[in-house]
Amino acid sequence: MINVTKAFLPPFEDYVKYLEGIWSRCHLTNHGPLVNELEEGLKSYLGVNHFFFINNGTFALQLAIKALELEGEIITTPFSYVATTSSIVWENAQPVFVDINPQSLTIDADRIEAAITKRTSAILATHVYGIPCEVEKIQAIAEKYNLKVIYDAAHAFAVKYKGQSILNYGDVSTLSFHATKLFHTVEGGGVVTNSAELMHRLSYMRNFGHKGQEEFWGLGVNGKNSEFHAAMGLCIFPHIGDILAQRKELSETYDSIFRTLDARITRPALPPDTEYNYAYYPVIFENEKQLLTVRDVLNATYIYPRRYFYPSLDTLPYLKKETVLPVSNSIAARVLCLPLYHGLTKDVIRRICNIIGEVLKY
């Protein structure tokens, strides 16, 4: 069985060594030494000023919204995982959707200004598949209208734009370290900011508001993560260079074979000056019928791509249908992510490409 992704697992004995340390210290959670070590390591590797390791990527979004004290309307993308939208709704704000750029599949920055009202408090955009948003345009709009900016960077671990981490843009960036991600801690997430004031607020908000054992800075909840999850991240950390390199090589194998097949598919476009992480391998078909046929034929051979991201989030049943978003709805119906993970073989990629090529002949 070939799934769309497969979690990278480090050598078992490496993880056991960390477990032995956890057992000897009996410090299981509450900002233990492994959590602190992982935070410092990731802060350095990612090139960011302030980084917090928390329990998951969805809560990272909720924490960012709460820390920025956002209310009213938040402009966002309809093309992302559902958590991007549900976090806004969960925090009692209203998502206002702006259609996406048909090349990059990220929010179309040229459409944002028209969606701003007196109730707009922020822009929450996703670096879809790790492809950077139009960050300069978004920042200019945010400054013009005094809006906050959150980037859902769940797919953007290690991505750089113009020589620096994509996480350094906006007021807050959030990460997911779920087991499906190229760097994971089984379950986990991260919050990044360059603001010292926000750093302080996030630090107490993720820990019940504590100021020591007997005082409180303010309102908080439990966003902590455990030593066991940090240990997994520390075990994977030394392999990240190899993981990224292999994903690039496998993606280029897909590219090369599809060129020879002259398959009728397109790929999202990266902005110039991007150092990409090859988080996904999405292909866009001419129509939904082609996608469904390809998916069914692949499934019949025990290969399971996935429709990341379907449906377009403006169609969620708990939202009012207020806007028409033709690009997002069209892309969501036609995009399919093919298997891509560390350990996938080029022979399997050839088989996948050949099956798709055969289906698209008809």
C-alpha positions in Angstrom: 0.0 0.0 0.0 1.4 3.4 -1.0 -0.3 6.3 0.9 0.0 10.0 0.0 2.5 10.3 2.9 4.3 8.2 5.5 5.8 9.5 8.7 9.6 9.4 9.0 10.7 7.4 12.0 14.3 7.7 13.3 16.3 4.7 14.4 14.4 3.1 17.3 17.5 3.0 19.5 17.9 6.8 19.2 14.4 7.3 20.6 15.0 4.8 23.4 18.0 6.8 24.6 15.8 9.8 25.1 13.2 7.7 26.8 15.9 6.5 29.3 16.7 10.1 30.1 13.0 10.9 30.6 12.6 7.8 32.9 15.7 8.8 35.0 14.5 12.4 35.4 10.8 11.6 35.8 10.1 15.0 34.2 7.4 14.2 31.6 5.9 17.6 30.7 5.7 21.2 31.9 8.6 22.7 29.9 11.1 19.9 30.5 14.7 19.9 29.3 13.9 18.2 26.0 11.2 20.7 25.2 13.6 23.5 25.9 16.3 21.9 23.8 14.0 21.4 20.9 12.8 25.0 21.1 16.3 26.4 21.1 17.4 24.0 18.2 14.4 24.9 16.0 14.7 28.6 16.7 18.3 28.5 15.5 17.7 26.2 12.6 14.7 28.2 11.3 16.4 31.6 11.9 13.6 33.2 14.0 13.7 35.4 17.1 11.0 33.7 19.2 9.6 30.2 18.9 7.3 28.2 21.1 6.7 24.4 20.9 3.1 23.7 21.6 0.6 20.8 21.4 -0.6 21.1 17.8 -0.9 23.3 14.8 -4.6 24.1 15.1 -4.1 25.4 18.6 -1.2 27.5 17.3 -3.7 29.3 15.1 -6.2 29.8 17.9 -3.4 31.0 20.2 -2.3 33.5 17.6 -5.8 34.9 17.1 -6.3 35.2 20.9 -2.9 36.7 21.6 -3.5 39.4 18.9 -6.9 40.1 20.5 -8.6 39.8 17.1 -12.3 40.4 16.7 -14.8 41.0 13.9 -13.7 39.9 10.4 -10.5 38.2 9.5 -9.7 38.0 5.8 -8.5 34.5 4.8 -8.1 32.0 2.1 -10.7 29.4 1.0 -7.9 27.0 -0.1 -6.3 25.4 2.9 -6.9 22.7 5.5 -10.1 23.2 7.4 -8.2 24.2 10.6 -7.4 27.6 9.0 -11.1 28.5 8.8 -12.3 26.6 11.9 -9.8 28.4 14.1 -11.3 31.7 13.1 -14.8 30.6 13.8 -13.9 28.9 17.0 -12.4 32.2 18.3 -15.7 33.9 17.5 -14.5 35.9 14.6 -15.9 35.9 11.0 -13.8 34.5 8.1 -14.0 36.7 5.0 -12.8 34.8 2.0 -10.7 36.2 -0.8 -10.1 34.1 -3.9 -6.7 32.6 -4.7 -4.0 33.2 -7.2 -4.5 30.5 -10.0 -0.7 30.1 -10.3 0.6 29.9 -6.7 -2.8 28.8 -5.1 -2.2 31.2 -2.2 -4.5 34.0 -1.4 -4.7 36.6 -4.2 -3.2 39.7 -2.6 -4.6 41.9 -5.3 -8.1 41.0 -4.1 -7.6 41.6 -0.4 -8.1 45.4 -0.3 -11.6 45.2 -1.8 -12.6 42.8 1.0 -11.6 45.2 3.9 -14.4 46.8 6.0 -14.6 48.7 9.2 -14.8 45.3 11.0 -11.7 43.8 9.5 -9.0 43.2 12.2 -6.5 40.9 10.4 -5.4 38.8 7.4 -4.8 35.1 8.0 -3.1 33.6 4.9 -1.7 30.1 4.2 1.6 29.3 2.5 -0.2 26.6 0.6 1.9 23.4 0.0 4.7 25.5 1.4 4.5 28.0 -1.4 5.0 31.5 0.0 2.2 34.1 -0.1 2.8 37.5 -1.7 4.2 38.7 1.6 5.3 42.1 0.5 1.9 43.0 -0.9 0.1 41.7 2.2 2.4 43.6 4.5 1.8 46.9 2.6 -2.0 46.4 2.8 -1.8 45.5 6.5 0.2 48.7 7.3 -2.1 50.8 5.2 -5.2 49.6 7.1 -3.6 48.9 10.5 -4.3 45.2 10.3 -2.5 42.2 12.0 -1.1 39.4 9.8 -1.0 35.7 10.7 0.6 33.2 8.4 -0.6 29.6 8.6 2.8 28.0 7.8 1.8 24.5 8.6 3.3 23.4 5.3 6.3 25.8 5.3 8.9 24.3 7.6 12.4 25.3 6.4 11.0 27.4 3.5 13.0 30.5 2.8 12.1 33.6 0.8 14.7 36.1 -0.4 17.3 34.4 1.8 15.4 34.4 5.1 12.8 32.2 6.8 9.3 32.7 5.5 8.3 32.5 9.2 9.7 36.0 9.8 6.9 37.7 7.9 3.7 38.9 9.5 3.0 39.3 13.2 2.7 35.6 13.9 3.5 32.4 11.9 2.2 29.0 13.0 3.6 25.6 12.3 2.3 22.0 12.4 4.5 19.1 13.5 1.8 16.5 13.0 3.0 13.0 11.9 2.1 13.7 8.3 4.5 16.7 8.1 8.1 16.4 6.8 9.4 17.4 10.3 7.1 16.0 13.0 6.9 15.4 16.7 4.0 12.8 16.3 1.6 15.6 17.5 2.8 19.1 17.9 3.0 22.6 16.6 4.9 25.9 16.8 4.3 29.6 17.1 6.8 32.2 15.8 6.9 35.9 16.3 9.5 38.7 16.1 7.7 40.8 18.7 9.0 40.8 22.2 5.6 41.9 23.5 3.8 39.1 21.7 6.5 36.6 22.8 5.7 37.5 26.4 1.9 37.2 25.9 2.2 33.8 24.0 4.6 32.4 26.7 2.0 32.8 29.5 -1.1 32.2 27.4 0.1 28.7 26.4 0.6 27.8 30.1 -2.6 28.8 31.9 -1.4 32.4 32.3 1.2 31.3 35.0 3.7 33.8 36.5 5.5 31.3 38.6 3.5 28.9 40.8 1.3 31.3 42.7 0.7 34.3 40.4 -0.8 34.8 36.9 0.1 37.3 34.2 -3.4 36.9 32.6 -5.7 34.5 30.8 -4.2 31.3 29.5 -4.9 27.7 28.6 -2.9 24.5 28.3 -0.9 24.6 25.1 2.1 22.7 26.4 3.7 19.7 24.8 5.5 16.7 26.4 9.0 15.4 26.7 8.0 12.4 24.7 6.9 14.5 21.7 10.0 16.7 22.0 12.2 13.5 22.0 10.7 12.5 18.7 11.5 15.9 17.2 15.1 15.8 18.6 15.6 12.3 17.0 14.3 13.5 13.6 16.2 16.8 13.7 19.6 15.4 12.7 17.9 13.8 9.6 16.2 16.9 8.3 18.8 17.7 5.7 18.5 14.2 4.2 14.7 14.4 4.4 14.6 17.6 2.5 17.2 16.5 -0.1 15.3 13.2 -0.8 12.0 15.0 -1.2 13.5 17.4 -3.7 15.0 14.5 -5.7 11.7 12.6 -5.7 9.8 15.7 -6.8 12.2 16.2 -9.6 11.7 12.6 -10.6 8.0 13.2 -10.9 8.7 16.4 -12.9 11.1 14.6 -15.3 8.8 11.7 -16.0 5.7 13.9 -16.5 7.6 16.0 -19.1 8.4 12.9 -21.1 4.8 11.7 -20.9 3.5 15.2 -21.9 0.7 14.6 -19.4 -2.2 17.1 -19.4 -1.6 18.3 -15.9 -0.2 21.5 -14.4 1.7 22.3 -11.3 1.5 25.3 -8.9 4.2 28.0 -9.5 6.8 29.0 -6.9 7.6 32.7 -6.5 11.1 33.8 -7.5 13.7 33.7 -4.7 12.1 30.8 -2.9 14.0 28.0 -1.3 11.3 25.3 -1.3 10.8 22.3 1.1 8.9 20.0 -1.3 6.3 19.4 1.3 3.7 18.1 -1.2 3.5 17.1 -4.9 0.2 18.5 -6.1 -1.0 18.1 -9.7 -3.9 20.0 -11.3 -6.0 18.2 -13.9 -8.1 19.8 -16.7 -11.3 18.8 -15.0 -12.7 16.9 -12.0 -13.7 13.9 -14.0 -10.0 13.3 -14.9 -9.0 13.6 -11.3 -11.6 11.1 -10.1 -10.7 8.6 -12.8 -7.0 8.8 -12.0 -7.7 8.5 -8.3 -9.9 5.4 -8.8 -7.4 3.7 -11.1 -4.5 4.4 -8.6 -6.6 3.2 -5.7 -7.3 -0.1 -7.6 -3.5 -0.7 -7.5 -3.3 0.2 -3.8 -1.9 3.7 -4.4 -3.7 6.4 -2.4 -3.2 10.0 -3.4 -5.3 12.6 -1.6 -7.4 15.6 -2.5 -5.5 18.2 -0.5 -7.5 20.5 -0.2 -11.1 19.7 -0.9 -13.7 21.1 -0.7 -13.1 24.8 -1.0 -13.6 26.1 2.5 -16.2 28.7 1.6 -18.6 25.7 1.1 -18.3 24.5 4.8 -21.8 23.8 6.1 -21.5 26.0 9.2 -20.7 29.2 7.2 -23.0 31.5 5.3 -22.5 31.5 1.5 -21.7 35.1 0.9 -19.1 35.1 -1.9 -18.5 33.4 -5.2 -14.9 32.1 -5.4 -14.5 30.5 -8.8 -10.7 30.0 -8.7 -10.6 28.2 -5.4 -13.6 26.1 -6.2 -12.2 25.1 -9.6 -8.7 24.3 -8.2 -10.2 22.4 -5.2 -12.1 20.2 -7.6 -9.1 19.5 -9.8 -6.0 19.2 -7.6 -4.6 15.9 -6.3 -1.5 15.4 -4.1 0.5 12.4 -5.2 2.5 10.2 -2.8 5.7 11.9 -1.6 7.7 10.9 1.5 11.1 9.9 2.6 11.7 6.3 1.5 9.4 6.4 -1.5 11.2 4.7 -4.4 11.6 6.1 -7.9 10.2 2.8 -9.3 6.9 3.6 -7.5 6.9 7.1 -8.9 7.4 5.8 -12.4 4.5 3.4 -11.9 2.3 6.3 -10.7 3.3 8.6 -13.5 2.7 5.8 -16.1 -0.7 5.0 -14.8 -1.7 8.7 -14.9 -0.3 9.0 -18.4 -2.3 6.0 -19.6 -5.5 7.4 -18.1 -5.1 10.8 -19.6 -4.6 9.4 -23.1 -8.4 8.8 -23.4 
